[in-house]
């Protein structure tokens, strides 16, 4: 479904290239998870083979997702990305519900949680007597203002922070390999499995995959800015693949270092494994250095979120399914300033509210439901235009695509089983979007 170009003053400006797209992809994935989450994986599976295998398999699924989203971006290089795919493949109502949950909880709640995480690290580093929520609000406000200055300003800040993230992880790897003494491998962790193969092993592996898949999530947000990327059919699709490959390499090497220095038991016991590795390599100075790296990484995630997610709300408003003011573009910066301000304001409110962690639990299942649905868009687009040859095709489709969809919905099932109350609240928020959609659709048709 093509859309008329309309008045160019009300269109987003295409100012981002391949490097920007790649940095946005990596920035949407790498937050604080790789510095912290590996200990959770080590607690659930207890051999080096299973730990590295979980991260490798998670990387494989992320790479499948990159190809799926790259193919979707080639089919529909529209502003809003995932929102646009769902709208064109299924129904505007499905796309609206995705944007509804994204705004109210998924993206905004995640930003609030990460902002407070940054505030805690930063306050400890500089011994600043400021409440976490206040410092988080200040950071969110600054990033909101920067992104209102235009996509070029927001992308430049995001790219700088992403490069610093890469430097932090690379520094961790180099120090761990060259300066930290290796840990003796315990006999129980030297084999492939730590117990006889059984259903218990399978469930343990499944539980370990949950934090791994969460750590690899975020590639999809780069598609939100498709309307501001030059030649998105080429640059966005390549950026997705290059970015995910880069993250997989960084994650696997970081976990190799964790296991080399801490061992499986030490990794399972270290709630901040990156800090522990750097402490063994460079003493307390090393722990402070990596704390700075983690703080930069969290700000980078916030910057990427502020850059990308508002484009979904902008697309919803352009479709007449949200407040029309949200579709306003500043005539000079060509940025959707109302959508950006809305995102920043809601994130600040949740940061002060302080219930961000609970809110994140509500929508884990919602997020992965929409991941699975979006991957299904490939089947729809291929069926509608089977004779069209795309520059990007998902390798191994339909089997790899179905594997990714199944993995997403297994995560949903896992969250329903382990967090039924939170899942019901997430469903309630989702269902509340139905009357909201009907209200805006009626106003559009009037």
N, C-alpha and C positions, 0 to 999 in steps of 0.2 A: 504494500500500500504506500504509494508515494505521497509526499506532502508538498504543497505549493511553497515556493521560496518566500513569497510575501515581501514585506518591507525589510530590507537588509539591516536597517537600524535596529530591528527587533530580533536579529539573529546573533547567535554566539559566533565569536571570531575563531577561525582555525589558525592557532598560533603555536601548536605543539608538534614536535617532531618525534622520530623514533627513540632518541635518547630519553626524552621526556616521558614517552609512553612506557618505556622499560622501567624507569625509575618509579613511575606511579604504580606499576604492577608490583614491583618489589616492596615499595613502601606500604602498599595495602596489605601485604602478607606479614612482613617482619615488624613485630612490635616488641613486647617484652617477653613473649612466649619462649623463644629459643634460649633465653638466659635463665629461665625458671622451670618451664614445663618438663624438661627431660627427667627430673627426679620422679615425677608422677609416673612416667612410663616405666622407669626402673623399679618402682614399687610394685607394679602390676605384672611385669615379666622380668625374670631374674638372671638372664644370661646375655652375654654380649651379642650373640647371634640374634636373639629375639628382639633386643633393644634396637640394634641397627636395622634389623629386618623390618620392624614397625615403621621406623623413619624412612627407610627406602621405599616401602610399599605406599606410605603416605605420599611420598614424593612422586611415585608412579601415578597415583590417582590424581594428584595435583597437575601433573603433566597432561594426563588425559583431559582434565578440565580445561587446561590452557588451550588445547587443540579444539575442544568443543566450543569454547567461547570465541576462539579465533575464527572458526567457521561461521559462527553466528554473527560475529562482527563483519565478516565479509558479505554475508547475506543482507544484513540490516545495519549499515554504519550510521545509525541514528543517535541523536542525543538521548540520554537516558539509559542506553545499553540494555541491561537485563530487563528493565521496565518495558522498553520498546520490543524486545523479543517476545515477551509474554503477551503484550498487547496484540502484536501482529500474528502470532501463532495460535493463540487461544481466544481471548476476549479482553476488551478494555477493562472489564470488571476484575479479572484475575490480576492484570497489571496494577490496577489501582490498589488492590489489597496488598500487593507486595510493597508498593510505595508507602502505603498507610503504616504497615508494620515497621518498615525501614525507618520512617520518620519518628514514630512514637517510641520505639524501643531499640531495635537492632542497632542502628547506626548511632543514634543519639545516646542511648544508654551505654554503648561501648565506649563512646568518646568520653562520657562522664567518668566511667570507671578508670580509663587509661589516664585521664587528666589528673585524677586524684592519686593514681599510682606515681605519676611524675612528681606531683607535689610532695609526696612522702619522701621520695628519694632526694629531691632537690633540697628540701628543708633540712634533711639530715646532713647533706654534704656541706651546706653553708651555715648550718646552725641558725636557721632563720625562724624567729618566733611568730610564725603566721599560721593560721588554721589551714589545713589541707584544702578545704573547700574554697577558701578565699584565693589561694594561690592557683588552684585549678581554674577558677573563674577568670582570673587575670590572663592566664595562658590562652584559654579559649577565646577570650575577647580580642587578644592581640592577633591570633590566627584568623579570626573572623574579619578583622579590619584589613589584614594583608590580602586575603582572598577577595575582598570587595574591590581591591585596587586593580583586579583583572587576573585572567587565567595565567598570563605570563609571569606576574609577580608571585602568585601562589605556587606555580609549577617550579619557579626558580628556587624558592625557599624549600619546597619539597625535595627537589633534586639534591640540593646541598645537604639536607639532613639525611637523605638516603645514602649519599656517598660517605657521610660520617658514620652511619650504621655499618656499612661494609667495612670501613676502617676498624671499627670497634670489634666486629666479629673476627676479622682477619688478625687483629692484634691478639685477641684471645687465643686463636688457633696457634699463632707463631709462638707466643709465650708458653702455651701449654706443651708444645712439642719440643721447644728448645731450652726452656728455663726451669720447667717443673719436673721433678723426679717422677718416673713412672711408678704406678702402684702395682704391687704384686697381685696377679690374678688369682682369686680364690678358686680352689678346685671345683666348687659347685657352680661357678660361673664360666668354666672353661668349655663345657659341652654345648650342644645345640639346645637342649631342653633341660630345665631344672627339675623335672618330674616326669614320670611316665606319660606318654601321650594319651590324652583322654578329653572328655567334654570340658573338664575344668581348664585344661590348657587352652582350648578354643575360646572359652569365655574370657580368660585372662588376656589373651591376645586382642579380643574384641574391645575389652575395657581399655587396653593400652592404646588402641587406635583412636579413641575419642579425643584425648588431648593432642595427639599427633595431627589429626584432621583439622582440629581447631587452629593449631599453629600454622597450618598450611593455608587456611582460609584467607580470603581477601582479594584474590586475583580478579574477581568479577567487578570490583569497584572501578577499575580502569576503564571499563566499557561505558561508564556513566558519562565520561567526558569525550565520547566519540565525536560529538559535534564540534569539538574544538581541536581535534587532531588533524593535521594535514594528511591527505591521502589515507584515511583510516583503514581502507581495505588492505593497504600494505603496512603502514606503520603501526597500527593498533594490533593487527594480527601477529606481526613479528614481535612487537613489544611484549605481548602476552607470553609467547613461547620463550623468548630470551629471558624475560623476567623470572618466570617460574623455574627454568633450568638453573639460573643463578642462585635462586633461593634454595633449591634442592642441594646444590653443591655446598653452600654455606652451612645448611643445617646438618648435613651428613658429616662434614669435617668437624664441626663443633662437637657433635656427639662422639666422634672418634676421640677427640681430645678429652672430653669428660671421662670417658671410659679408661683412657690411658692413664690419666692422672688420679682419678678417684676410685676406679674399679666399680663393679656393679653394686656392691654393698654401700660403698662410699657415696655413689651417685644417688642411690635410693634414700640415703640419710641426709643429703645436702639439699635443703629447700631453696638455696640460692647457689646452684652449682657453678655458675660463671664466676661469682665472687670467690668461691672456695678455690677454684683453679688459679685465679689471678693472685690470691693470697699466698698460695704455695709457690707461685712463680716469682712474685715481686714483693711479698709481704703485705702489710696493711696499705702501702701506697698502691699496690696493684688492685686491691679491693676497692679503693676509692676511685681509681681510674675506670674500672669497669662499671662502677655505680654511675659515673658520669656518662659512660656509653649507653647504659640502660635508660638514663634520663633523656638523652638525645634521641634514642630509639622510640621512646613513648611520644615525644613531641613530634617526631617524624610521622608516626602513625596518625596523630591528631591532625597534622598538616594535610596529609593525604586524604583523610576523611572529610575535612572541611573543603578541600578542593573538589572532591568527586560527588559525594552524596547529594548536595543541593541541586545538581543537574537533573536528578530524578524528579524532585518536587517541581522544578521548572517545567519539565516535560509534562507532568500531570496537569499543571496549570494551563499550559499551551493546548492541551487536549480538552480544556473546559471542565476538568474533573477535580479542580482544587481552586483555592482563592485566586482570582485573576491577577491580583497584585503580585503573586509569587512568580508570574511569568515576565515581570518587568526587568528590562536590561538597562544598565546605566549607559547613556549615550556615548560616554568617553571611554570608560574601561571595558565596555561590552561584557560585563559580568552580571550574572543574575543576583543582584545584591540583596533583594528581599528574601530569596530562597536561602542564601548564605547566612543572612542575619537570623532567619527563623531557625536554621540548624544550630547556630551558635547559641542563641537565646535558650532553646530547649535543653541543650547540653549543660548550660550553666545552671538552669533550674534543677536538673536532676543531680548535678554535682552538689548543690546545696541541700537538696532533699536527703541525700545520703543513702538511698536505697537502691543504688545502681547495681550492686552485686545480685540482689534478688531479681531485679528486672532483667539482667542478662540471662539468668536461669530460665525466666519465663519463655524466652523466644529462641532458645537453642533449636528446639524442634521446628519452629516456624522457618528459621533460616534455611535449614537443610531440606525442608519440604520444597521450598522455592528453588533451591539448587537443583533438586531432582526434576522439578517441573521445567526449569529452564533448559536443562540438557535434552529433555524430550522435544524441545522446539526444533532440534536438528531434523528429527523424523518428519515433522510437519513441513518445514521449508523444503526439504529434499523431495517430498511427495508432490508439492505444488509446482516445483520447477525442476523436474527430474532430468531435463535435457541440458540444463545450465551447468557449465563446467566452472567450478570455483577454483581460485588460486590456492585456497587452503581447504583441505579435507581432513577430517578426523581419522587418523590411522586406525585400522582395525574395526571401524564402524561396520555393523551395529553392536558388535560384541563389547568393544571398549566403552562405548557410550552407555550400554546397559549395565556394565560393571560399575560405572560411576554412579548411575542412578540408584542401583541396588545399595551401594555403599552409603549414599546419602540417606536413604530411607531406613537402612539399618541403624544409623545414628539416631534417627527420629524414634525408632522403636526402642532403642536403648534409653533415651531420655524419658519416654513415656513410662517405661518400667521403673526407672530409678527415681524420677521426679514427677510423679503423676499430678501433684498439686500445682507445680509450676507450669506443667504442660497445659493444664486446664485453663490457667490464667492467660497463658499465651493464646490459646484458642479463643478465649473470650475477647481478647483485644482484637484478634483477627476478625471474629464474627461482628464485632462492633463496627468494622469498616463497611459491612454490607449496607446498612441504612445510610451511612455517609456517602457511599458511592451512588445509591439511588437518589439521594438528595441532589448531588451535583449533576448527575445525568439528567434529572428532571429540569434543573435550572438551565442546562445546556440546550435542551430541546425546546424550552419555552420561547 
